[in-house]
Every structure is written in structure tokens, then in C-alpha cells.
Amino acid sequence: MMPRDTNAFGTIFGGVILSEIDLAAAVEAVKTHSGRTVTVAMDEVVFRAPVYVGDLVSFHTETLHIGKTSVRVKVSVWAERRFADGDQVQVTEAEVTMVAVDDEGKKTAIQHG
């Protein structure tokens, strides 16, 4: 993470992490649905530890549920501490619901890719 993403306390904004979680969930959803998906919910968001400038942040995803029109994805966020001998710590996790939509933005059935 870079300095432009920091808050007044010198840690990375939670909103920056949420944005990256959203992207990671979308990448996971593509494995299930070959069309367009949109985020409709982020649940169970837990910020466990701060992310610092210089941390290498990884986003691990897992599909939890595939419905008729939606995909639920768990995203676990880990930081490798640059200044702490490479220690790895889970910093955030969330469950994201992505819904398949057509070109007009209306719900559509999941099309397995």
C-alpha cells in the first residue's frame, strides 16, 4: 500500500481496503458467471488489524454460495509486514454478494462460465 491511501493516523483507509475487496469478489464471481455482476451487499466486514504503508496486501477469495441470480464470496485480506520481518497477519475479512445483471442492469440468471 502507498502513502496516498493513508488516513490521519498513518494507516490505510478502510474504504481503500473495501474497494479492493469489491474488486477481489468480482474476480471470484467471474469464475461462476461469465456475464456482468454488480455488488449488492458487503456483510460481515471485520477490520482485525491496521494496514500500514509498505505492507504487501493479498486478497484470498472463496465462493460460498451460488444462487439463481447471485454469488456470495468470502474475501480474506492478509498483510505481509514490510518492516516486521515479513510477518503475515489477517487484517480484514468480508462476505460479498454479487448479482448477475443484463445490459439494462436487471437481474438475470447465473450463466456458468
TIMI-163571 format. One record per residue (C-alpha): residue number from 1; residue in three letters; x, y, z. Coordinates in Angstrom, 1 decimal. Example, Ala and Ser with C-alpha at 12.3 -4.5 7.8 and 13.67 -1.06 7.14 Angstrom:
// TIMI-163571
num->1&residu->ALA&xx->12.3&yy->-4.5&zz->7.8;
num->2&residu->SER&xx->13.7&yy->-1.1&zz->7.1;
***
This chain:
// TIMI-163571
num->1&residu->MET&xx->0.0&yy->0.0&zz->0.0;
num->2&residu->MET&xx->1.2&yy->3.5&zz->-0.7;
num->3&residu->PRO&xx->1.1&yy->6.8&zz->1.2;
num->4&residu->ARG&xx->-1.7&yy->8.4&zz->-0.9;
num->5&residu->ASP&xx->-4.1&yy->5.8&zz->0.7;
num->6&residu->THR&xx->-3.4&yy->6.8&zz->4.3;
num->7&residu->ASN&xx->-5.6&yy->8.4&zz->6.9;
num->8&residu->ALA&xx->-4.5&yy->11.0&zz->9.6;
num->9&residu->PHE&xx->-3.2&yy->8.1&zz->11.7;
num->10&residu->GLY&xx->-0.8&yy->6.9&zz->9.1;
num->11&residu->THR&xx->-2.7&yy->3.7&zz->8.3;
num->12&residu->ILE&xx->-4.5&yy->2.7&zz->5.1;
num->13&residu->PHE&xx->-8.1&yy->4.0&zz->4.8;
num->14&residu->GLY&xx->-10.7&yy->1.3&zz->5.5;
num->15&residu->GLY&xx->-12.5&yy->2.5&zz->2.3;
num->16&residu->VAL&xx->-9.5&yy->1.7&zz->0.2;
num->17&residu->ILE&xx->-9.5&yy->-1.9&zz->1.6;
num->18&residu->LEU&xx->-13.2&yy->-2.2&zz->0.9;
num->19&residu->SER&xx->-12.7&yy->-1.1&zz->-2.7;
num->20&residu->GLU&xx->-10.1&yy->-3.8&zz->-3.2;
num->21&residu->ILE&xx->-12.4&yy->-6.4&zz->-1.5;
num->22&residu->ASP&xx->-15.0&yy->-5.4&zz->-4.0;
num->23&residu->LEU&xx->-12.6&yy->-6.0&zz->-6.9;
num->24&residu->ALA&xx->-11.5&yy->-9.3&zz->-5.5;
num->25&residu->ALA&xx->-15.1&yy->-10.5&zz->-5.1;
num->26&residu->ALA&xx->-15.8&yy->-9.5&zz->-8.7;
num->27&residu->VAL&xx->-12.8&yy->-11.5&zz->-9.9;
num->28&residu->GLU&xx->-14.1&yy->-14.6&zz->-8.0;
num->29&residu->ALA&xx->-17.6&yy->-14.1&zz->-9.3;
num->30&residu->VAL&xx->-16.4&yy->-14.3&zz->-12.9;
num->31&residu->LYS&xx->-15.3&yy->-17.9&zz->-12.2;
num->32&residu->THR&xx->-19.0&yy->-18.6&zz->-11.7;
num->33&residu->HIS&xx->-20.8&yy->-16.2&zz->-14.0;
num->34&residu->SER&xx->-19.5&yy->-15.3&zz->-17.4;
num->35&residu->GLY&xx->-21.5&yy->-12.1&zz->-17.7;
num->36&residu->ARG&xx->-21.7&yy->-8.8&zz->-15.7;
num->37&residu->THR&xx->-22.1&yy->-8.8&zz->-11.9;
num->38&residu->VAL&xx->-22.7&yy->-5.9&zz->-9.5;
num->39&residu->THR&xx->-22.1&yy->-5.7&zz->-5.8;
num->40&residu->VAL&xx->-25.4&yy->-5.6&zz->-3.8;
num->41&residu->ALA&xx->-24.1&yy->-6.3&zz->-0.2;
num->42&residu->MET&xx->-20.9&yy->-6.4&zz->1.9;
num->43&residu->ASP&xx->-21.7&yy->-8.3&zz->5.1;
num->44&residu->GLU&xx->-19.6&yy->-9.5&zz->8.0;
num->45&residu->VAL&xx->-16.9&yy->-6.9&zz->7.3;
num->46&residu->VAL&xx->-14.4&yy->-7.2&zz->10.1;
num->47&residu->PHE&xx->-11.3&yy->-5.0&zz->10.4;
num->48&residu->ARG&xx->-8.9&yy->-7.1&zz->12.5;
num->49&residu->ALA&xx->-5.7&yy->-5.1&zz->12.3;
num->50&residu->PRO&xx->-4.5&yy->-2.0&zz->10.5;
num->51&residu->VAL&xx->-2.7&yy->-2.0&zz->7.2;
num->52&residu->TYR&xx->0.5&yy->0.1&zz->7.0;
num->53&residu->VAL&xx->2.2&yy->1.9&zz->4.2;
num->54&residu->GLY&xx->4.6&yy->-0.6&zz->2.7;
num->55&residu->ASP&xx->2.6&yy->-3.7&zz->3.5;
num->56&residu->LEU&xx->2.1&yy->-6.2&zz->0.8;
num->57&residu->VAL&xx->-1.6&yy->-6.9&zz->0.8;
num->58&residu->SER&xx->-3.2&yy->-10.1&zz->-0.5;
num->59&residu->PHE&xx->-6.8&yy->-10.9&zz->-1.1;
num->60&residu->HIS&xx->-7.9&yy->-14.5&zz->-0.9;
num->61&residu->THR&xx->-11.4&yy->-15.4&zz->-2.2;
num->62&residu->GLU&xx->-13.7&yy->-18.3&zz->-1.9;
num->63&residu->THR&xx->-17.2&yy->-18.8&zz->-3.4;
num->64&residu->LEU&xx->-19.6&yy->-19.6&zz->-0.5;
num->65&residu->HIS&xx->-22.8&yy->-19.9&zz->-2.4;
num->66&residu->ILE&xx->-24.2&yy->-19.8&zz->-5.9;
num->67&residu->GLY&xx->-27.9&yy->-18.9&zz->-6.2;
num->68&residu->LYS&xx->-30.2&yy->-18.4&zz->-9.2;
num->69&residu->THR&xx->-29.0&yy->-14.8&zz->-9.7;
num->70&residu->SER&xx->-26.3&yy->-14.3&zz->-7.2;
num->71&residu->VAL&xx->-22.9&yy->-15.4&zz->-6.0;
num->72&residu->ARG&xx->-21.7&yy->-15.0&zz->-2.4;
num->73&residu->VAL&xx->-17.9&yy->-14.6&zz->-1.9;
num->74&residu->LYS&xx->-15.8&yy->-14.6&zz->1.2;
num->75&residu->VAL&xx->-12.7&yy->-12.4&zz->0.9;
num->76&residu->SER&xx->-9.9&yy->-12.7&zz->3.4;
num->77&residu->VAL&xx->-7.3&yy->-9.9&zz->3.4;
num->78&residu->TRP&xx->-3.7&yy->-10.6&zz->4.6;
num->79&residu->ALA&xx->-0.9&yy->-8.1&zz->5.0;
num->80&residu->GLU&xx->2.8&yy->-9.1&zz->4.9;
num->81&residu->ARG&xx->4.5&yy->-6.6&zz->7.1;
num->82&residu->ARG&xx->7.4&yy->-5.0&zz->5.3;
num->83&residu->PHE&xx->9.0&yy->-3.7&zz->8.4;
num->84&residu->ALA&xx->8.4&yy->-6.7&zz->10.7;
num->85&residu->ASP&xx->10.5&yy->-9.4&zz->9.1;
num->86&residu->GLY&xx->7.7&yy->-10.3&zz->6.7;
num->87&residu->ASP&xx->5.2&yy->-11.3&zz->9.4;
num->88&residu->GLN&xx->1.8&yy->-12.1&zz->7.8;
num->89&residu->VAL&xx->-1.4&yy->-11.1&zz->9.6;
num->90&residu->GLN&xx->-5.1&yy->-11.3&zz->8.6;
num->91&residu->VAL&xx->-6.2&yy->-7.7&zz->8.6;
num->92&residu->THR&xx->-9.8&yy->-7.8&zz->7.2;
num->93&residu->GLU&xx->-12.4&yy->-10.2&zz->6.0;
num->94&residu->ALA&xx->-15.8&yy->-9.8&zz->4.4;
num->95&residu->GLU&xx->-18.6&yy->-11.6&zz->2.7;
num->96&residu->VAL&xx->-19.8&yy->-10.0&zz->-0.6;
num->97&residu->THR&xx->-22.9&yy->-10.7&zz->-2.6;
num->98&residu->MET&xx->-22.6&yy->-10.2&zz->-6.3;
num->99&residu->VAL&xx->-25.7&yy->-10.3&zz->-8.5;
num->100&residu->ALA&xx->-25.7&yy->-11.1&zz->-12.2;
num->101&residu->VAL&xx->-27.3&yy->-8.4&zz->-14.3;
num->102&residu->ASP&xx->-28.1&yy->-7.9&zz->-18.0;
num->103&residu->ASP&xx->-27.2&yy->-4.9&zz->-20.2;
num->104&residu->GLU&xx->-30.1&yy->-2.9&zz->-18.7;
num->105&residu->GLY&xx->-28.9&yy->-3.6&zz->-15.2;
num->106&residu->LYS&xx->-31.7&yy->-6.0&zz->-14.4;
num->107&residu->LYS&xx->-31.2&yy->-9.3&zz->-12.5;
num->108&residu->THR&xx->-30.5&yy->-12.3&zz->-14.7;
num->109&residu->ALA&xx->-29.8&yy->-15.9&zz->-14.2;
num->110&residu->ILE&xx->-26.3&yy->-17.1&zz->-13.5;
num->111&residu->GLN&xx->-24.6&yy->-18.2&zz->-16.7;
num->112&residu->HIS&xx->-21.9&yy->-20.7&zz->-15.8;
num->113&residu->GLY&xx->-18.6&yy->-19.7&zz->-17.5;
***
